[in-house]
Amino acid sequence: MQAPESFFQATSSKTSPQQSSEHVVFCDFDGPIVDVSERYYRAYRKGLLAIADICWQQHSVALTMKPLPKSLFWQQKQSRVADIELALCSGIPAKWFELYMQQIEALVNHDSLLRWDNVQPSAEAALSYLKQANMRLVLVTLRHSRQVNVFLRAKGLAHLVDAVYGASTVEAAHRNRVELKRELLMTAVVEQQAQGYCTSQSWMVGDTEADVLAAKEIGLCSVALSCGVRSEAYLRSLKPTKLCSELFTAAQAVVEKTALQAA
């Protein structure tokens, strides 16, 4: 199934060869490479302030907000506690929940908050390791391609990434829909094959159910990482091919398995 061109964008930093023995590793961006916890938390806090202001200015209703500390907020997010539960325990009545979520979706991937994203501690070492092992790294992400490339250039990582397949809308990442990730991953696999790269032994590395389930449906092995937005217990329930705590360990495992399969 080919993903609609209107939704997805792809960028590449290499000229495509006719034939290549280079194996492709597909990897998500947020979670494996980028620590988004601070951005998500700030969006949550700003969302609370925004809904309180709207309720007072437009409806003369005073809400008493009870923001969670960051550690508890992130633990709840990793455990997939529903957004409405987070809202209710933070002081937002149920009738204002949809309006609150509109504020969050407008904020969380806004350029003003993206500056709070950080490179995961082992990410640069992992990307360098894959490059040294002659693995072609292709990012498959629901983040907008422009945002991904800006971050990679700013952090000096662009030379370690061979191609980026990203969404053409900034809202897609927050929704994290499995079907969108599957379509995007399928597009990436088909196009990498057409460019002459080896995808028969490829892995998909990610930190959510979208990554694991998309890989399974397409027939790829999957590595789930617990350093992102899902807990280790939840990821284990998805039964990925392998479960790791961070990207460098995953990179080592992928290189080792690929070498054994190719032998």
C-alpha positions in Angstrom: 0.0 0.0 0.0 1.5 3.3 -1.1 1.1 6.2 1.4 -0.5 9.4 -0.1 2.1 11.9 -1.3 0.0 14.7 0.2 0.7 13.4 3.7 4.3 12.3 3.7 7.5 13.9 2.8 10.9 12.2 2.3 14.4 13.8 2.3 17.7 12.1 1.6 21.3 13.1 2.1 22.8 10.5 -0.3 22.7 9.9 -4.0 20.9 6.6 -4.6 23.0 3.8 -6.0 21.8 1.2 -8.5 22.9 -1.7 -6.3 24.2 -1.7 -2.7 25.0 -4.2 0.0 24.2 -1.6 2.6 21.6 -2.8 5.1 18.8 -0.4 6.2 17.9 0.3 9.8 14.6 2.1 10.2 14.3 4.2 13.4 11.8 6.5 15.0 12.9 10.0 15.9 11.1 11.1 19.1 12.0 8.7 21.9 15.0 6.8 20.5 17.0 9.9 19.4 15.2 12.8 21.1 14.2 13.2 24.7 10.8 14.9 24.4 9.8 14.8 28.1 10.5 18.4 28.9 8.6 19.6 25.9 5.6 17.5 26.7 5.6 18.6 30.3 5.8 22.3 29.3 3.0 21.8 26.8 0.9 20.3 29.6 1.6 23.2 32.0 0.9 25.8 29.3 -2.3 23.9 28.4 -3.5 24.2 32.0 -2.8 27.9 32.0 -4.5 28.4 28.7 -7.7 26.5 29.6 -7.9 28.4 33.0 -7.6 31.7 31.2 -10.2 30.8 28.6 -12.7 29.6 31.2 -12.3 32.8 33.2 -12.2 35.3 30.3 -15.0 33.7 28.3 -17.2 32.0 30.8 -16.3 33.7 34.2 -15.4 30.3 35.6 -12.4 30.1 37.9 -10.6 26.8 37.8 -8.1 25.8 40.4 -5.3 24.0 38.6 -3.3 21.2 40.3 -0.4 20.5 38.0 1.5 17.2 38.5 5.2 17.3 39.1 7.2 16.4 36.0 8.3 13.0 37.3 4.7 11.9 38.0 3.4 13.4 34.7 6.0 11.5 32.6 5.4 8.2 34.6 1.7 8.6 33.8 2.4 9.3 30.1 4.7 6.2 29.9 2.0 4.1 31.5 -0.5 5.3 28.9 -2.8 6.9 31.5 -5.6 8.5 29.4 -5.3 12.3 28.7 -8.7 12.8 30.2 -7.5 11.2 33.5 -4.5 13.5 33.6 -6.8 16.5 32.9 -9.3 15.6 35.6 -6.6 15.1 38.3 -5.0 18.4 37.3 -8.2 20.3 38.0 -9.9 20.4 34.6 -13.7 19.5 34.6 -14.7 16.9 32.1 -16.8 19.3 30.1 -13.6 21.4 29.3 -11.5 18.4 28.3 -11.9 18.7 24.5 -11.1 22.4 24.6 -8.0 21.5 26.8 -6.8 18.9 24.2 -7.2 21.5 21.4 -4.7 23.7 23.4 -2.3 20.8 23.8 -2.3 19.8 20.2 -1.7 23.4 19.2 1.2 23.7 21.7 3.1 20.4 21.8 4.8 20.6 18.4 4.9 24.3 18.1 8.3 25.8 17.3 8.3 27.8 20.5 8.5 24.5 22.5 10.7 22.5 20.3 13.8 24.1 21.8 13.3 22.1 24.9 14.0 18.8 23.0 17.3 17.2 23.9 19.4 14.4 22.3 19.0 11.2 24.3 22.3 10.4 26.2 23.4 7.4 24.0 21.9 8.6 20.7 24.9 10.2 19.1 27.1 7.2 20.0 24.5 4.8 18.6 24.2 6.7 15.3 28.0 6.8 14.9 28.1 3.0 15.7 25.6 2.3 12.9 27.5 4.4 10.5 30.8 2.6 11.3 29.1 -0.7 10.8 28.0 0.4 7.3 24.3 0.4 8.2 22.1 2.8 6.4 20.0 4.8 8.9 16.5 5.8 7.8 14.3 7.8 10.1 10.6 7.0 10.0 8.7 9.5 12.1 5.4 11.2 12.5 7.2 14.5 13.2 7.3 17.0 10.4 10.4 16.5 8.1 11.4 20.1 8.5 11.5 19.9 12.3 13.5 16.7 12.1 16.1 18.1 9.8 16.4 21.4 11.7 17.1 19.4 14.9 19.6 17.1 13.3 21.6 20.1 11.8 21.5 22.0 15.1 22.8 19.1 17.1 25.4 18.1 14.5 23.8 14.7 13.7 22.7 15.2 10.1 25.7 13.5 8.6 24.8 10.3 10.6 21.3 10.0 9.0 20.8 8.9 5.4 17.1 9.7 4.9 14.1 11.1 6.7 10.5 10.1 6.1 8.3 12.4 8.1 4.8 13.7 8.2 3.7 16.9 6.4 1.6 18.1 9.3 2.9 19.0 12.8 -0.2 17.4 14.5 0.6 13.8 13.4 3.3 13.2 16.0 1.0 13.9 19.0 -1.7 11.6 17.7 0.7 8.7 17.2 -1.6 6.7 15.0 -0.5 3.2 14.1 -2.0 3.2 10.6 -0.1 6.4 9.7 3.2 4.9 10.9 2.5 1.7 9.0 1.8 3.6 5.8 4.9 5.7 6.2 7.1 2.7 7.1 5.8 0.8 4.1 6.6 3.8 1.9 10.1 4.0 3.3 10.8 0.2 2.8 9.5 0.3 -0.8 11.5 3.4 -1.7 14.7 2.1 -0.1 14.4 -1.2 -2.0 13.8 0.7 -5.2 17.0 2.7 -4.6 19.0 -0.6 -4.4 19.4 -0.9 -0.6 18.9 -4.2 1.3 15.8 -4.3 3.5 15.2 -8.0 3.7 16.8 -8.2 7.2 15.8 -4.7 8.3 14.7 -3.7 11.8 12.4 -1.0 13.0 13.5 0.7 16.2 11.0 2.8 18.2 9.4 3.6 21.5 5.7 3.2 21.0 3.0 0.7 19.9 2.9 2.5 16.5 6.5 1.4 15.8 6.2 -2.2 17.1 2.8 -2.9 15.4 3.8 -1.2 12.1 6.9 -3.4 12.0 4.9 -6.6 12.7 2.3 -5.8 10.0 5.0 -5.2 7.4 7.1 -8.2 8.4 10.1 -6.4 10.0 11.8 -7.2 13.2 11.3 -4.6 15.9 13.3 -3.2 18.8 11.2 -1.4 21.5 13.0 1.2 23.6 11.9 2.1 27.1 13.7 5.5 27.1 10.8 7.2 25.3 7.1 7.7 25.9 6.1 4.2 26.8 7.1 2.1 29.9 9.1 -1.1 29.7 6.1 -3.1 31.0 3.8 -1.8 28.4 6.3 -2.3 25.6 6.9 -5.9 26.7 3.1 -6.6 26.4 3.4 -5.7 22.7 6.0 -8.6 22.2 8.6 -6.8 20.1 11.4 -8.9 18.7 13.7 -7.2 21.3 13.4 -4.8 24.2 16.2 -2.4 25.1 16.5 0.5 27.5 18.2 2.9 25.0 19.4 3.3 21.4 23.1 2.3 21.7 22.2 -1.1 23.1 19.6 -1.5 20.3 22.2 -0.5 17.7 24.6 -3.1 18.9 21.9 -5.8 18.9 20.8 -4.9 15.3 24.3 -4.9 14.0 25.0 -8.3 15.6 21.8 -9.9 14.4 22.2 -8.5 10.8 25.8 -9.9 10.7 24.6 -13.3 11.8 21.8 -13.4 9.3 24.1 -12.3 6.5 26.8 -14.9 7.4 
